[in-house]
Amino acid sequence: LTSPTNLLFTFSFIIFTVGFTFRHTHLLSALLCLEGMMLSVFLLMTAWSLNSNISSFILPLTVLTLSACETGIGLALLIASARTHNTANLKNLNLLQC
């Protein structure tokens, strides 16, 4: 049986995925969508572990740690691309030209 909380987190993950897929013109908006996806996965795993009476929170904490690392690397890439290319638009960035 699916609880309304799990449905809410699943729906928020789908919304952030659609936002990342179709609205990724700027690097910062893409990073925000990725962060929202990771946060909804973290909250879904936490709710699942609370509902399953599992006393270990290692997996949700690992996801949260990876999300923080992803944020730091993404912001570093944003700053590096803004300094070298004077823009942070994803349409103007090409990995083969860097």
N, C-alpha and C positions, 0 to 999 in steps of 0.2 A: 504494500500500500504506500502510495506516495503522499508525503505531507505537503501542505501549501508552502512551507519554507523551502523545501527542496525544489518545488516547481518554480518558485520565485528566483532562486539562484540559477537554475537551469535556463530560465527565460532571460535573465540578465546576461548570462554567458552568450546566448544566441544573439542578443541585441548588440553586445560589444563585438562579436564576430562579424555581424553584418556591417557594423560601423567601420571595422577595420578593413573589410573587403571593399566597400564601396566609397568610403570617405577618407581615403588616405592621401590627400593632396599635400599635406604638411607633415613633416617628420614628428612634430610634437603631438599632433592629433593621433597619429598612428601609435606612438608610444603610450598615450593615454588609453587608447582602446586595448592595447596589449596588457596594460596594467589592470584595467577593469576586468579583462578575461581572467587574469591570474588571481585577482581578488575574489571573483565569483567562484573559481575552482577551489580556492582556499576555504571559503565559507561553506561551500558544498561538502568538502571533505570533513570539515569540522562538524557540521550538522550530521553527517553520516556516521562519524565516529561516536558522537553523543547518542544517536538513536540506536546504534548497534551495541552499546555498552562496552565499547573497546576502551581500555584505559590508556592506550598508547596514542600520543599525539605527534609521533615522529613524522609521519607522512605529511600532515598539514603544515608542520613547522618547516619541513624541507621545501615544500612548495612556496611558502612565504619567504624563505631565504633565497631561493632561486629567483623569485620575483624581485626582491630587493637588488640582487646582482644584475638582473636584466635591466632594471631602471638605471642603475649607475652606469652600465655600459652604454645604454641608449642615450643618456644625457651627454656622456663623453663624446659619442659619435655625433650628436647634434651640435655640440660646441665646435668640434673639429671640422665638420662640414660647413658650418656657418663662417668659420674663420678662413677656410681655404677657398670656398666657392661663393662666399657672400650671400648665400641663400640656404634655406632649410627645406625648400620644396622638394618633394620626392620625384616630381616629374623632371626636374633639372639635374638630378643626380643619376649618374650611371657608374656602376662598379668597374666597368672596363676603362673608363676615362680617369679614374682617381689615381 
